[in-house]
């Protein structure tokens, strides 16, 4: 009689518990298994490591500190002592990969690191333990809660994951599962349901819309100041701020349109949409780099900074260089329908973007990394200069420390500080990332208003004083 594929490894584990050999019986790319003979008269708990490189024949003291380990309570062996002097302990680790084995029935559910640990003591099932078995999984820090679960072979046609009888203790780099029975265990990443996913996207769209409104206000304020202040027309700094605002406006508009009208077709139209979205994103990154370069000239270099046709050359770089990158990316056929499937929450998002992961990492993550690091270096130098000068004034302006801090924070918005988390995300256009970066428009408006609007009031007040003084002099 053949063994059903869905219960194949469960039957293999049962067979290992009955055989007489004592050696690593399975060492393959997918499965590793060891069999241990443990005396039931042990005086302490027994620990085993299930890291692939540390699966040994006999347990040792070091395995109590192994990052991936199983601790079997002494009381388990005491329960078996009346009927046997020693017992076979089978430890099996399976990498389920992309196959169909040990796949839950819930849509989108997934196993952390695709790793499952099977434990068996003796040939009979072990249930209802007074003292629980402890399984410790090591992992990278997770943004969401994990859940310990075991495989119930009797649930459904081929089995499913359940958590009954197991508790979870999640820490930063490891999770401890405490269960009152023995079988196959794993850490589950629970999917976000469709309604929650839709809510997250709506929050992201709301953030982008808010940012869009404030960026438009920034542009309106700029042109209002141009009509009321003559010197404002010749200043390059506000022009650069507005160019960055315009690129962010176009990016937000394109992103909102792409999310609301997700394309389900692969073709020239989708490729064009991906290219446009990529272009405006690169324009934002480039103008952030230009902000940092202009800040370097004003605050660090200071002398001999005149450049003929300065703003025109900046525009050539800010709008022209991204076109070159997009043309090269498009020539490699990298644009198309992109599906965002995050392992941390199994969220699905489809839009026209860069479908080639290598091109994505180079032209988005790599491009921004260079811009961000340059801006961070310049901002650090400016911050040092601000606080160094304040410290050299013998405490006369100690009460203005907060003013210096706010100045640095404001400048960080211009050079891409609010976009810094892009380096920490594997995709770049995740829901969280879109929401966080949407606040850049709000910060830029606040900075622009605080920086230039007071100077307009002071200039108007100065003109009024001069006019009054002139009228008084004429009367005399």
PyMOL commands that set and color helices and strands:
alter all, ss='L'
color gray80, all
select helices_A, chain A and resi 5-16+61-65+74-80+112-114+194-228+230-233+236-260+268-301+310-331+357-391+398-414+417-424+431-437+440-475
alter helices_A, ss='H'
color red, helices_A
select strands_A, chain A and resi 26-27+31-39+46-49+69-72+86-95+110-111+115-121+133-138+147-152+160-162+166-170+174-179+184-189+335-341+348-354
alter strands_A, ss='S'
color yellow, strands_A
deselect
rebuild
show_as cartoon
